[in-house]
Structures are given as C-alpha cells and as structure tokens.
Amino acid sequence: MNNISKVSLVALLVSSAAFAEEPSSKIIFKNVHIFNGIDDELQRDQHVLIEDNFITKISSAPISAANAQIINGQGRTLMPGLIEGHGHLQMNGTSLPDIENNRNWEELAVRSVARARSALMSGFTTWRDAGGMGAGLKKSIDSGEVIGPRIYPSGAFIGPTGSHADFRNFTTPNETFNGQLSAGGRLGMSCTADSIGDIKACARQNYMQGATQIKVMSSGGVASSFDPWQLNAYSKEELEAAVEVADAYGSYVMSHAYSKVSLLRNLDAGVKTLEHAFMFDKDVYKQMKEKDAFMTTNMTAFSPYLGQIEAISSNPASARKAATAQAAFKDYLDNVNKYKPQLGFHVDCVGGVFACEQQADHSIYLSGQFIGNYYTLKSMTSTNGRMVKLSGKVLDPYYKGKLGVVEVGAYADLLLIDGNPLKDITVIGANEKWFDAPKRDGIKTMRVIMKDGKIYKNTL
C-alpha cells in the first residue's frame, strides 16, 4: 500500500466526535437578518427556504413549505459559511522540520481529521488546501465517514531544490524525481522540480491524485530552512510550464510569492492567485486587475505576536527572516486599503487543533482591524467563493452551486450568528489574543452551522 493510500485509509477509519443531524429535505430559517457575502448592510427581516442542499427561496414575507423543519432566528444574522482560502490540514506538526523528521503518515492523517472537524465547528464550511495533501481526506468527508469542510486540495507543493517546498534537513540526500528520500516527498506532500519537465510531471501527478488546482513555490519563505524570502525561485518560463498543465485541465495555478519581481512574473505567466503577496503595490494591482487575478494574505505576518510562532521561534534563521520581512512589507496594508484588490482570507496555520484555532481567531481579528469588518467578511465568503471556482467545471467537485453567498441557487452552507458581524467581528470568533488565548469548544455566538443542507451544530 502506498503512503497516499495509507493516509486515505486512516481518514476513513477514524471516527469523529460529532456528526450531522439527519437532514430534513426542507428547512426554513425565519426571522433572520442576512449578510449575503456581498453587500455591506444586512438584509433585514428575511426568511430562507432550504431544499435538500440548496437555497431555493429568500423572501421578506413568511415562507411555508410542507413538512419543513423551522428554525426561528429571532433576529439573528444568517450568513454564508466561512471559506479558508489558504490552509494546510495535513501540515499539522509544530513546524516543517517537525513534520519532516518526527511525524509518520498515520499521525499526520489522524491529526488532519481532527483539524478538519475543528475547522467545520469553527464555521469554515469550505477549505482551499494550499499544499501538503491529496484528496483522501476530502473523499472521506464527502462520503460522510468523517466531518469537515468541503475541500479543494492542491496536492504536493511544487518547488525547486532548496525552495520553500524543500522539507529535507541538511543530511537528507536528494536522489531522483520528487525528492523521494525526504518524508515530504514519500508522503506526497512536496514535489521537487528543477526543470520544466519535472514541473509538468509534478503538476500532472497532483491532478492524478485529485488536486483541483496546483500550488507552486515561486518565492522563498520564512518558516523554512534553506530559502531567503527574497528568493525568486522560478523563472517566467518555469511558471508558464505549470500554467500550461493547469490550463490543460481547465484549472489554475496558485503561487507562493513575496517579492514584487515574483508577483509580476507570476501574473505575466498566467498565475491566477498570488499567495501572501506582501510586496503588493500599484503596479501589481494594475496587473492583477488586467488579469482578473486574486491574492490571499496571512494577516498574522503583521501581528506583534509573530516571533512567538514555534515554526519561527524554534529556528534562528527563520526568526531573522521574519524580522527582515516585516520591515520590507511595511507598505502592504496601506496599499491594500488604497487599491482594494480581490483579496481572499487565509490563515496558513501549520500546527495542531488548538494552535490553529488560536491562529484563525487572531487572523480574523487582525483582518478586521487592518482592513475593516466588511472587507474581511467579504474576503471570507464571496471573494473566496469566487476564487475556489477557478478550478473549473470539470475539476470543481462542488460545481452545481455558488459558495460564499446567501442567494437562490447557492449551496446551503450557512451560519446563524448572535449579533451583527459587520459591526462586531468577534461574533464569528475574532480574538485579539493569539498564543495567550484560552482553549475553546467551538464559538458560542455561532448558534447554527449548516453545510450542504445538513446541520452540524444547533444550540438554539
């Protein structure tokens, strides 16, 4: 049995602590105010009909339907389920070296199941996984064996030797295709590609394993061993090779990119989503607008807590890189607020359940502080909903409806919230604290969590 099959098997066998209620074919939310994922004001005093797994009617007048389950919102806010634009469910050790050296396939698989459950019970009903796993967990969730969000997997990270996709330690040999003597290579988490041919082969391998899009590492990073963040790891021709394969599948490429050179090079090559994009400025914005491209950014890069991340604090080289990066990225927030690009929300947590709940809550808080509640909520719902659909109708596993919006024809992925998140973003879990935040069991103000028309939480 290969390692990818083993990961899928463990996900199938692990039992989650909570499962959905048996769905009613019809559910009515009555007396709710709606944040639809798009508008900056709530739609007051609305009623919403769910039939099977779709929203079929929204009305200011009461709705009646035979044999429907009624949920009285009593003036609470109904909003789309949250969407993680760049996460790593399988990257659940404390750091990249920890994952490479200390965690075997069964531990990573079991922990990914726990992470998926935690994500759903925190309101994330859709998750674009930005590298490190194939489609095994997704299939297990879709089949109902375990619970978690809808997953758009990227498969293995693709990058050259010594890049942000290279998980080896200094004594690990690098023999043959895929860096297969590293744990990351053996487990299908990373794919070393130092030529155009290898880039195409890695991309095709990912699609064979169920990826919905491709993730390349075109810049260096912070929480990694060999690469300065300023590294421009791939040429335009190499990026075009990845885009060529993605285009052949009707899909797209997402690219880890920090520097301005890398951002513009990716856009020129046809990359559709820029990950992190810390050197975003007017020139990048103009090119993004012309190409109809998106970007996602981890706001924790601007947190005063940043140096306490174990993946950084445990590695002196990473700590030095983080300090220089924060200084170089000082204009990012001003530029985002000035130009308002298509910005998707992302947490980018590497760690276990508790650490990633803390990071997600703090990320939401920071985003609200830096770019405002409305732009943040939009980034977590409709913007990310449009972004994940770039995978195309052939590869999109959830192609029948929209995600990230409350409108007729959209999937019934919904949250019922105490309060108005446009005014107070803490009602969806935002927390000023990060590492000093206490453990939590869900988010108390999140009263109903529905995914695909099924209720996974109801505390009314």
Secondary structure by P-SEA (a helix, b strand, c coil): ccaaaaaaaaaaaccccccccccccbbbbcbbbbccccccccccbbbbbbccccccccccccccccbbbbbcccbbbbbccccccbbbccccccccccccccccaaaaaaaaaaaaaaaaaaccccccccccccaaaaaaaaacccccccccccccbbbccccccccccccccccccccccccccccccbbbbccaaaaaaaaaaaaaacccbbbbbccccccccccccccccccaaaaaaaaaaaaaaccccccccccaaaaaaaaaaccccccccccccaaaaaaaaaabbbbbbccccccccccccccccccaaaaaaaaaaaaaacaaaaaaaacccbbbbbccccccaaaaaaaaaaaaaaaaaaccaaaaaaaacaaaaaaaacccccccccccccccccccccccbbbbbccccccccccccccccccccccccccccccbbbcccccccccc
